[in-house]
Amino acid sequence: MRSQIAALQWQLEQQFGPDPGGGPIILKQTTPEEEINPPRADNHAMFVDEVTHKTALDREPNLILSSVTSSTAPGATTATTLSSSSITSTCASSESTNNTADIAAWAHCMDWQDLDCILLPPDAPETILMDHPDRIDAGPGSITTPSELTDLMRVDLDQLYFDRVHPICPIIHRSRYFAWAAEESPGPARACLQSAMRTMAAAMSAHWGDLADRLCAETRHLLESHSQPRVTSKDEIPLEHMQAWLLLAYAELLRIGEHQAMLTAGRAFRLVQMARLYDVDALDDGQASPVATNHEPDAAFISTEERRRTFWLAFTFDRFLCLRSEWPLTLQEEMIRTRLPAPEANFQNGQPIHVNFLPAATAQNEPSTLSPFAECTVLAALYGRCLAHRRASLNDAGTKPRYDFWTHQEWLAAAVEKRIQMLAPCAAVDNEPMVLFTHLLAQSAVVFLSNTVQRASWHTPEPRLVMAAYERRAAVAALEIVRLARAVPPLSCFRVHPFLPDALTCAATFLSARCNTVVGGSSGVEQIRRALRDVQVINSLAREHYESLKLAA
């Protein structure tokens, strides 16, 4: 606000010269009863009134005075407008001021609620809009006020969250949420989480899509406003803050793109590390799993499981986002001492159960009993290992490897194949978004490993035969992804996993390069393009991939 006042002062000085007397700008004091709220103009600037508008434009055509409304209590007197007569008399008598102390004192007493913009001439110095506790920065040159959601809108967004978002981001306990959401003042951290939940719900909706960008800005403002300036203990970091940052990152991935999502997710990753969520079960004695009962829900288990799920959501987000551009991973697997997510029914009903740690789940050979979220986590971890393996192979390409490349390659291929056997067949892909994404993820890992072998550039005859075998496996996996892509329309674009376009595009890229050698390759690419076209309505990754495939066609 001070920068806005300084900009106005600068314009007056440019027009009439500096004031040698240093007198203050004259302000008109009005009461709430005297305030006038004219309608907004098309350019979203609200003018003070017709007299002020005309006088200001007569004297300075490039200056647009925005309206200022007050939110003080009834009966209070607040400085709300620069009257036209004050401006005119001040300008005529050269009484504009360069006294920054007076301006700062005047700005401090103002309660500016709806100042849109002051348009400056091209040669004006750059100004910076300063934050106000009740305002949200919605982009360069514009500021918006917090969205006014009615009670019915809030109820709808909450329901939408658990219908569409929770199946792919299952970190919130439903009963607990509605219990504290009914409180009059749930607290700053929970207010941030609630805003993030509604933001994500709006991002996965056609009806609320226009509201999503504004909610993104408001959620970020809330999180930054309530972030603790100094944290001395892991217990001082509210779990709700970590959950809110993660959900906001997902929403920005859908609405804006991967780079903005990466910046936001970085805040969540650091909080997760500081809170040591990777260490939730460090003191676990590993005894036999307790038998789930139908007695009262175990509150301690629910709280611990929420922490586990928050960590694993951050872990999978880190893997999926870094795989796209082969960025370095943030959350390292070696330090994890947190059990995999429990089945959804156990979580929501508060029925304790011990689930394996990640290394044990990856090595097991018997049929899997893991939940879809846990299976997705295991595959995300395997994918992260595949990425590390590719980096090592590229660094050693054309030279004698510093480690046994083929041993690692075969181990990863066997581990991925084992997960595929555990997952297939499953009829739930048509109505369970996490199950569909997990199947796609497993098949795309096969294609990823084949690409790693191709990029390693081995020149001896035996590896060439092995490369051909990996090529055949990848072709089968790519065609299976095409088959799974047919489940996207019945599931609807509003329920699919945000990273699903990456798995689809992995197969499309492979098939488009081999249309003459893989039977059904061309039709498979077209099938994937149709699926991406449907999903691009709400997904920035799908839009990006759809355009790239369209250009390559």
C-alpha positions as CSV (number, residue, x, y, z in Angstrom):
1,M,0.0,0.0,0.0
2,R,2.9,2.4,0.8
3,S,4.2,1.7,-2.7
4,Q,0.8,2.6,-4.2
5,I,0.8,5.9,-2.3
6,A,4.4,6.6,-3.3
7,A,3.4,6.0,-6.9
8,L,0.6,8.5,-6.6
9,Q,2.9,11.0,-5.0
10,W,5.4,10.4,-7.8
11,Q,2.8,11.2,-10.4
12,L,1.8,14.4,-8.7
13,E,5.4,15.5,-8.5
14,Q,5.9,14.7,-12.2
15,Q,2.9,16.8,-13.1
16,F,3.3,19.7,-10.7
17,G,6.8,19.5,-9.3
18,P,8.0,18.7,-5.7
19,D,6.4,20.5,-2.8
20,P,9.0,22.7,-1.1
21,G,6.9,22.9,2.0
22,G,6.5,19.2,2.5
23,G,2.8,19.4,3.5
24,P,0.8,16.3,3.8
25,I,-1.8,15.0,1.3
26,I,-5.3,16.2,2.4
27,L,-7.7,13.3,3.1
28,K,-11.4,13.3,3.4
29,Q,-12.7,11.5,6.5
30,T,-15.9,9.6,5.9
31,T,-18.1,7.4,8.1
32,P,-19.4,4.0,6.9
33,E,-22.8,5.6,6.2
34,E,-21.2,8.0,3.8
35,E,-19.4,5.3,1.8
36,I,-20.5,4.8,-1.8
37,N,-20.0,1.4,-3.6
38,P,-20.4,2.0,-7.3
39,P,-20.4,-1.1,-9.7
40,R,-17.2,-2.4,-11.1
41,A,-16.0,-1.2,-14.5
42,D,-15.2,-3.8,-17.2
43,N,-11.5,-3.6,-16.4
44,H,-12.2,-4.5,-12.8
45,A,-11.2,-1.0,-11.4
46,M,-13.8,0.6,-9.1
47,F,-13.8,4.3,-9.3
48,V,-14.4,6.4,-6.3
49,D,-17.3,8.4,-7.7
50,E,-18.1,10.3,-10.9
51,V,-16.7,13.6,-9.6
52,T,-13.4,12.1,-8.5
53,H,-13.2,10.1,-11.7
54,K,-13.7,13.1,-13.9
55,T,-11.4,15.4,-12.0
56,A,-8.6,12.8,-11.8
57,L,-8.8,12.0,-15.5
58,D,-8.9,15.7,-16.5
59,R,-5.7,16.4,-14.7
60,E,-3.9,13.1,-15.3
61,P,-5.3,10.8,-18.1
62,N,-3.0,7.9,-17.2
63,L,-4.1,7.8,-13.6
64,I,-7.0,5.6,-12.6
65,L,-8.2,6.0,-9.0
66,S,-9.5,2.7,-7.6
67,S,-12.2,2.7,-5.0
68,V,-11.5,2.0,-1.4
69,T,-14.0,0.5,0.9
70,S,-13.9,0.2,4.6
71,S,-14.6,-2.9,6.8
72,T,-14.4,-1.2,10.2
73,A,-17.1,-1.5,12.8
74,P,-20.2,0.6,12.5
75,G,-19.7,4.1,13.9
76,A,-16.0,4.1,13.3
77,T,-14.5,6.9,11.2
78,T,-12.0,5.7,8.6
79,A,-9.9,7.4,6.0
80,T,-11.4,5.9,2.9
81,T,-11.1,8.1,-0.2
82,L,-9.0,10.8,-1.7
83,S,-11.7,13.3,-2.6
84,S,-11.6,15.1,-5.9
85,S,-11.6,18.5,-4.2
86,S,-8.6,17.5,-2.0
87,I,-6.7,16.3,-5.0
88,T,-7.6,19.4,-7.0
89,S,-6.7,21.8,-4.3
90,T,-3.5,20.0,-3.4
91,C,-2.4,19.9,-7.0
92,A,-3.3,23.5,-7.7
93,S,-1.3,24.8,-4.7
94,S,1.6,22.4,-5.2
95,E,1.0,20.9,-1.8
96,S,2.0,17.3,-2.8
97,T,4.4,15.8,-0.3
98,N,7.6,13.8,-0.3
99,N,7.4,13.2,3.4
100,T,7.6,9.5,3.7
101,A,6.9,9.4,7.4
102,D,3.6,11.2,7.0
103,I,2.6,8.8,4.1
104,A,3.6,5.7,6.1
105,A,1.6,6.9,9.1
106,W,-1.4,7.6,6.9
107,A,-1.1,4.2,5.1
108,H,-0.9,2.4,8.4
109,C,-4.3,3.7,9.5
110,M,-6.0,2.8,6.2
111,D,-8.1,-0.4,6.0
112,W,-7.9,-0.9,2.2
113,Q,-10.2,-3.7,1.1
114,D,-10.7,-3.4,-2.6
115,L,-7.9,-1.3,-4.2
116,D,-7.5,-2.9,-7.7
117,C,-4.8,-1.0,-9.5
118,I,-3.2,2.4,-10.3
119,L,-2.1,2.5,-13.9
120,L,1.2,4.4,-14.3
121,P,2.8,5.9,-17.4
122,P,5.4,3.9,-19.2
123,D,8.3,5.8,-17.6
124,A,7.1,5.3,-14.0
125,P,9.3,3.4,-11.6
126,E,8.5,-0.2,-10.9
127,T,6.3,-0.6,-7.9
128,I,5.6,-3.6,-5.7
129,L,2.2,-4.4,-4.4
130,M,2.5,-5.0,-0.7
131,D,0.6,-7.8,1.1
132,H,-2.4,-7.1,3.2
133,P,-3.7,-9.7,5.7
134,D,-7.1,-9.9,3.9
135,R,-5.8,-9.9,0.4
136,I,-4.6,-12.5,-2.1
137,D,-2.1,-11.8,-4.9
138,A,-3.7,-13.3,-8.0
139,G,-0.9,-12.3,-10.4
140,P,0.9,-9.3,-11.8
141,G,-1.1,-6.1,-11.5
142,S,-4.1,-7.6,-9.8
143,I,-5.2,-8.4,-6.3
144,T,-8.3,-10.3,-5.3
145,T,-10.1,-10.7,-2.0
146,P,-10.9,-14.1,-0.5
147,S,-13.6,-16.0,-2.2
148,E,-17.0,-15.9,-0.5
149,L,-18.2,-19.5,-0.4
150,T,-21.7,-20.1,0.8
151,D,-22.5,-23.0,3.2
152,L,-24.0,-25.0,0.4
153,M,-20.9,-24.5,-1.8
154,R,-18.6,-25.7,1.1
155,V,-20.7,-28.8,1.6
156,D,-20.6,-29.5,-2.1
157,L,-16.8,-29.1,-2.3
158,D,-16.3,-31.3,0.8
159,Q,-18.4,-34.1,-0.7
160,L,-16.7,-33.7,-4.0
161,Y,-13.3,-34.1,-2.3
162,F,-14.1,-37.4,-0.8
163,D,-15.8,-38.6,-4.0
164,R,-13.0,-37.7,-6.4
165,V,-9.9,-36.6,-4.6
166,H,-9.6,-39.0,-1.7
167,P,-9.4,-42.2,-3.9
168,I,-6.1,-40.9,-5.3
169,C,-4.9,-38.9,-2.3
170,P,-6.2,-41.0,0.6
171,I,-4.6,-39.1,3.5
172,I,-7.6,-37.6,5.4
173,H,-9.8,-39.5,7.9
174,R,-13.3,-38.7,6.9
175,S,-15.0,-38.8,10.3
176,R,-12.3,-36.8,12.0
177,Y,-12.4,-34.1,9.3
178,F,-16.2,-33.6,9.5
179,A,-15.9,-33.5,13.3
180,W,-13.4,-30.6,13.4
181,A,-14.8,-28.9,10.3
182,A,-18.1,-28.4,12.2
183,E,-16.2,-26.4,14.9
184,E,-16.6,-22.6,14.8
185,S,-12.9,-22.0,14.9
186,P,-10.9,-25.1,13.9
187,G,-7.6,-23.3,14.0
188,P,-5.2,-21.9,11.4
189,A,-3.6,-25.2,10.3
190,R,-6.9,-26.9,9.8
191,A,-8.2,-23.8,8.0
192,C,-5.3,-24.2,5.6
193,L,-6.0,-27.9,5.1
194,Q,-9.7,-27.3,4.5
195,S,-8.9,-24.6,1.9
196,A,-6.5,-27.0,0.2
197,M,-9.1,-29.8,0.1
198,R,-11.6,-27.6,-1.5
199,T,-9.1,-26.3,-3.9
200,M,-8.2,-29.8,-5.1
201,A,-11.9,-30.6,-5.3
202,A,-12.6,-27.6,-7.5
203,A,-9.6,-28.5,-9.7
204,M,-11.2,-31.9,-10.4
205,S,-14.6,-30.5,-11.3
206,A,-16.1,-28.9,-14.4
207,H,-18.7,-27.0,-12.3
208,W,-16.1,-25.5,-9.9
209,G,-13.2,-25.3,-12.4
210,D,-13.4,-21.5,-12.8
211,L,-13.0,-21.1,-9.1
212,A,-9.9,-23.4,-8.8
213,D,-7.3,-20.9,-9.8
214,R,-8.6,-18.3,-7.3
215,L,-8.7,-21.0,-4.5
216,C,-5.2,-22.0,-5.4
217,A,-4.0,-18.4,-4.7
218,E,-6.0,-18.2,-1.5
219,T,-4.7,-21.5,-0.2
220,R,-1.1,-20.4,-0.8
221,H,-1.8,-17.1,0.9
222,L,-3.2,-18.9,3.9
223,L,-0.3,-21.3,4.1
224,E,2.3,-18.6,3.8
225,S,0.5,-16.4,6.3
226,H,0.3,-19.1,8.9
227,S,3.7,-20.7,8.4
228,Q,5.8,-20.7,11.5
229,P,8.8,-18.4,11.3
230,R,10.9,-20.6,13.5
231,V,10.5,-24.3,14.3
232,T,12.6,-25.8,17.0
233,S,11.0,-29.3,17.3
234,K,9.4,-31.7,14.9
235,D,6.3,-31.8,17.1
236,E,5.7,-28.1,16.3
237,I,4.9,-28.8,12.7
238,P,1.2,-29.4,12.2
239,L,0.4,-32.4,10.1
240,E,-2.4,-30.4,8.5
241,H,0.2,-27.9,7.1
242,M,2.1,-30.8,5.3
243,Q,-1.2,-32.2,4.0
244,A,-2.3,-28.8,2.7
245,W,1.0,-28.2,0.9
246,L,0.8,-31.6,-0.8
247,L,-2.8,-31.1,-1.9
248,L,-2.0,-27.6,-3.2
249,A,0.9,-29.1,-5.2
250,Y,-1.5,-31.6,-6.8
251,A,-4.0,-28.9,-7.6
252,E,-1.2,-26.7,-9.2
253,L,-0.1,-29.7,-11.2
254,L,-3.6,-30.0,-12.7
255,R,-4.2,-26.3,-13.2
256,I,-0.7,-24.8,-13.8
257,G,2.0,-27.3,-14.6
258,E,4.8,-29.4,-13.2
259,H,7.3,-26.6,-12.5
260,Q,4.9,-24.7,-10.2
261,A,3.9,-28.0,-8.6
262,M,7.5,-28.9,-8.0
263,L,8.1,-25.6,-6.1
264,T,5.1,-26.1,-3.9
265,A,5.8,-29.8,-3.3
266,G,9.3,-28.8,-2.2
267,R,7.8,-27.0,0.8
268,A,5.9,-30.1,1.7
269,F,8.9,-32.4,1.3
270,R,11.0,-30.3,3.7
271,L,8.3,-30.2,6.3
272,V,7.9,-34.0,5.9
273,Q,11.6,-34.4,6.5
274,M,11.7,-32.0,9.5
275,A,8.7,-33.8,11.1
276,R,10.5,-37.1,10.5
277,L,7.5,-38.8,8.9
278,Y,9.9,-41.2,7.3
279,D,10.6,-42.5,10.8
280,V,7.0,-43.1,12.1
281,D,7.6,-46.7,13.0
282,A,11.2,-46.5,14.0
283,L,10.4,-47.9,17.5
284,D,8.1,-50.7,16.2
285,D,9.1,-54.0,17.8
286,G,7.9,-55.9,14.8
287,Q,5.6,-58.2,16.8
288,A,2.7,-60.0,15.2
289,S,-0.1,-57.9,13.9
290,P,-3.0,-57.3,16.2
291,V,-6.4,-58.7,15.2
292,A,-8.8,-56.0,14.0
293,T,-12.0,-55.8,16.1
294,N,-15.3,-54.1,15.8
295,H,-14.9,-52.2,19.0
296,E,-14.4,-48.5,19.4
297,P,-12.0,-47.0,16.7
298,D,-8.4,-46.8,17.9
299,A,-7.7,-43.0,17.9
300,A,-3.9,-43.6,18.2
301,F,-3.9,-45.9,15.2
302,I,-5.8,-43.3,13.1
303,S,-3.4,-40.5,14.0
304,T,-0.4,-42.7,13.2
305,E,-1.9,-43.9,10.0
306,E,-2.6,-40.4,8.8
307,R,1.1,-39.6,9.3
308,R,2.1,-42.7,7.4
309,R,-0.2,-41.9,4.5
310,T,1.0,-38.2,4.4
311,F,4.6,-39.4,4.1
312,W,3.8,-42.0,1.4
313,L,1.8,-39.4,-0.6
314,A,4.8,-37.1,-0.5
315,F,7.1,-40.1,-1.5
316,T,5.0,-41.1,-4.5
317,F,4.6,-37.4,-5.6
318,D,8.4,-37.0,-5.5
319,R,8.9,-40.2,-7.6
320,F,6.2,-39.4,-10.2
321,L,7.2,-35.8,-10.7
322,C,11.0,-36.4,-10.8
323,L,10.5,-39.2,-13.3
324,R,9.0,-36.9,-15.9
325,S,12.2,-34.8,-16.3
326,E,14.6,-37.2,-14.6
327,W,15.2,-34.8,-11.7
328,P,17.1,-35.9,-8.6
329,L,14.8,-37.4,-5.9
330,T,14.3,-35.6,-2.7
331,L,13.0,-38.3,-0.3
332,Q,15.5,-41.1,-0.2
333,E,14.4,-44.7,0.3
334,E,17.3,-45.8,2.5
335,M,16.2,-43.8,5.5
336,I,12.5,-44.9,5.5
337,R,11.3,-46.7,8.7
338,T,7.5,-46.1,8.1
339,R,5.2,-49.0,7.4
340,L,3.2,-49.0,4.1
341,P,-0.4,-47.7,4.2
342,A,-3.0,-49.9,5.8
343,P,-6.2,-50.9,3.9
344,E,-8.8,-48.1,3.6
345,A,-11.4,-49.9,5.8
346,N,-8.9,-50.3,8.6
347,F,-8.0,-46.6,8.4
348,Q,-11.5,-45.3,8.3
349,N,-12.8,-47.7,11.0
350,G,-9.8,-47.3,13.3
351,Q,-9.0,-51.0,13.2
352,P,-5.2,-51.5,13.9
353,I,-3.2,-53.7,11.5
354,H,0.5,-54.0,10.8
355,V,1.5,-53.7,7.2
356,N,5.0,-54.6,5.9
357,F,7.8,-52.2,5.5
358,L,8.7,-51.3,1.9
359,P,11.8,-53.7,1.5
360,A,9.8,-56.7,2.8
361,A,6.8,-55.9,0.5
362,T,9.1,-55.5,-2.5
363,A,10.8,-58.9,-1.8
364,Q,7.7,-60.9,-1.0
365,N,6.7,-63.7,-3.4
366,E,3.3,-64.8,-2.1
367,P,0.1,-63.1,-3.4
368,S,-0.2,-59.5,-2.4
369,T,-2.6,-58.4,0.3
370,L,-1.6,-54.7,0.0
371,S,-4.2,-52.0,-0.5
372,P,-4.2,-50.2,-3.9
373,F,-2.4,-47.2,-2.3
374,A,0.3,-49.5,-0.9
375,E,0.7,-51.2,-4.2
376,C,1.1,-47.9,-5.9
377,T,3.7,-46.9,-3.4
378,V,5.7,-50.1,-4.0
379,L,5.7,-49.5,-7.8
380,A,6.7,-45.9,-7.2
381,A,9.7,-47.1,-5.2
382,L,10.6,-49.6,-8.0
383,Y,10.3,-46.9,-10.6
384,G,12.6,-44.7,-8.5
385,R,15.2,-47.5,-8.5
386,C,14.7,-47.9,-12.3
387,L,15.5,-44.2,-12.6
388,A,18.7,-44.5,-10.5
389,H,19.7,-47.5,-12.6
390,R,19.3,-45.5,-15.8
391,R,21.4,-42.7,-14.6
392,A,24.2,-45.2,-13.7
393,S,23.9,-46.9,-17.1
394,L,24.2,-43.6,-19.0
395,N,27.2,-42.5,-17.0
396,D,28.9,-45.8,-17.8
397,A,27.8,-46.1,-21.5
398,G,30.6,-47.2,-23.7
399,T,33.0,-48.1,-20.9
400,K,33.3,-51.0,-18.5
401,P,30.6,-50.5,-15.8
402,R,31.6,-49.7,-12.2
403,Y,28.9,-52.2,-11.2
404,D,27.1,-55.1,-12.9
405,F,24.6,-53.4,-15.2
406,W,22.9,-56.5,-16.3
407,T,22.5,-57.9,-12.8
408,H,20.7,-54.7,-11.7
409,Q,18.7,-54.7,-15.0
410,E,17.5,-58.3,-14.6
411,W,16.6,-57.8,-10.9
412,L,14.5,-54.8,-11.6
413,A,12.8,-56.4,-14.6
414,A,12.0,-59.5,-12.4
415,A,10.6,-57.3,-9.6
416,V,8.4,-55.4,-11.9
417,E,7.1,-58.6,-13.6
418,K,6.3,-60.0,-10.2
419,R,4.2,-57.0,-9.3
420,I,2.4,-57.3,-12.6
421,Q,1.6,-61.0,-11.8
422,M,0.3,-59.9,-8.4
423,L,-2.0,-57.3,-9.9
424,A,-3.5,-59.2,-12.8
425,P,-6.3,-59.8,-13.5
426,C,-8.4,-57.1,-11.8
427,A,-11.9,-56.0,-12.8
428,A,-11.7,-52.9,-10.6
429,V,-9.8,-50.9,-13.2
430,D,-13.1,-49.5,-14.6
431,N,-14.2,-47.9,-11.3
432,E,-11.1,-47.6,-9.0
433,P,-8.8,-44.8,-10.2
434,M,-5.9,-46.0,-8.0
435,V,-6.1,-49.6,-9.3
436,L,-6.2,-48.4,-12.9
437,F,-3.2,-46.1,-12.3
438,T,-1.2,-48.9,-10.5
439,H,-1.7,-51.3,-13.5
440,L,-0.6,-48.6,-15.9
441,L,2.4,-47.8,-13.8
442,A,3.6,-51.4,-13.7
443,Q,3.3,-51.8,-17.5
444,S,5.0,-48.4,-18.1
445,A,7.9,-49.6,-15.9
446,V,8.6,-52.4,-18.4
447,V,8.7,-49.9,-21.2
448,F,11.0,-47.7,-19.1
449,L,13.5,-50.5,-18.5
450,S,13.5,-51.4,-22.3
451,N,14.4,-47.7,-23.1
452,T,17.2,-47.9,-20.5
453,V,18.7,-50.9,-22.3
454,Q,18.4,-49.1,-25.7
455,R,20.0,-45.9,-24.4
456,A,22.9,-47.8,-22.7
457,S,24.4,-48.5,-26.2
458,W,26.0,-51.9,-25.6
459,H,27.9,-53.2,-28.6
460,T,28.6,-56.8,-28.0
461,P,26.5,-59.5,-29.7
462,E,25.0,-61.0,-26.5
463,P,23.6,-57.8,-25.2
464,R,22.0,-57.1,-28.6
465,L,20.0,-60.3,-28.2
466,V,19.0,-59.3,-24.7
467,M,18.0,-55.9,-26.0
468,A,15.7,-57.5,-28.6
469,A,14.1,-59.5,-25.8
470,Y,13.4,-56.3,-23.8
471,E,12.0,-54.7,-26.9
472,R,9.5,-57.5,-27.2
473,R,8.5,-57.2,-23.6
474,A,8.0,-53.5,-24.0
475,A,5.8,-54.0,-27.0
476,V,3.5,-56.3,-25.1
477,A,3.4,-53.9,-22.1
478,A,2.6,-50.9,-24.4
479,L,-0.3,-52.7,-26.0
480,E,-1.6,-53.6,-22.5
481,I,-1.5,-49.9,-21.7
482,V,-3.6,-49.3,-24.8
483,R,-6.1,-51.8,-23.6
484,L,-6.2,-50.2,-20.1
485,A,-6.6,-46.8,-21.7
486,R,-10.1,-47.8,-22.8
487,A,-11.1,-47.7,-19.1
488,V,-10.5,-44.0,-18.9
489,P,-13.8,-42.8,-20.4
490,P,-16.0,-45.1,-18.2
491,L,-14.0,-43.9,-15.1
492,S,-14.4,-40.2,-16.3
493,C,-11.6,-37.7,-16.6
494,F,-12.6,-36.2,-13.3
495,R,-11.5,-39.3,-11.3
496,V,-8.3,-40.4,-13.0
497,H,-4.9,-40.0,-11.2
498,P,-3.1,-36.7,-12.0
499,F,0.0,-38.6,-13.3
500,L,-1.9,-41.0,-15.5
501,P,-1.1,-39.0,-18.7
502,D,2.6,-39.8,-18.2
503,A,2.0,-43.6,-18.1
504,L,-0.2,-43.3,-21.3
505,T,2.3,-41.2,-23.1
506,C,5.2,-43.6,-22.3
507,A,3.4,-46.3,-24.4
508,A,2.3,-43.9,-27.1
509,T,5.9,-42.7,-27.6
510,F,7.2,-46.3,-27.8
511,L,4.5,-47.4,-30.3
512,S,4.8,-44.3,-32.5
513,A,8.5,-45.1,-33.1
514,R,7.6,-48.7,-34.0
515,C,4.4,-48.4,-35.9
516,N,5.8,-50.6,-38.7
517,T,7.0,-53.4,-36.5
518,V,4.4,-53.6,-33.8
519,V,1.0,-54.9,-34.9
520,G,-1.7,-52.5,-33.8
521,G,0.8,-49.7,-33.0
522,S,-0.8,-47.0,-35.0
523,S,-4.3,-47.7,-33.7
524,G,-2.9,-47.9,-30.2
525,V,-1.4,-44.4,-30.4
526,E,-4.7,-43.1,-31.6
527,Q,-6.5,-44.7,-28.7
528,I,-4.1,-43.1,-26.3
529,R,-4.5,-39.7,-28.0
530,R,-8.3,-40.0,-27.5
531,A,-7.8,-40.8,-23.8
532,L,-5.5,-37.8,-23.4
533,R,-7.9,-35.6,-25.2
534,D,-10.6,-36.5,-22.7
535,V,-8.4,-35.9,-19.7
536,Q,-6.8,-32.6,-20.9
537,V,-10.0,-30.8,-19.9
538,I,-8.7,-30.7,-16.3
539,N,-5.1,-31.9,-16.5
540,S,-2.1,-29.8,-17.6
541,L,0.1,-32.9,-18.2
542,A,-2.5,-34.4,-20.5
543,R,-2.7,-31.1,-22.5
544,E,1.1,-31.1,-22.9
545,H,1.3,-34.7,-24.0
546,Y,-1.7,-34.4,-26.3
547,E,-0.2,-31.5,-28.1
548,S,3.2,-33.2,-28.4
549,L,1.6,-36.4,-29.9
550,K,-0.5,-34.3,-32.2
551,L,2.6,-32.5,-33.5
552,A,4.4,-35.8,-33.9
553,A,1.5,-37.4,-35.9
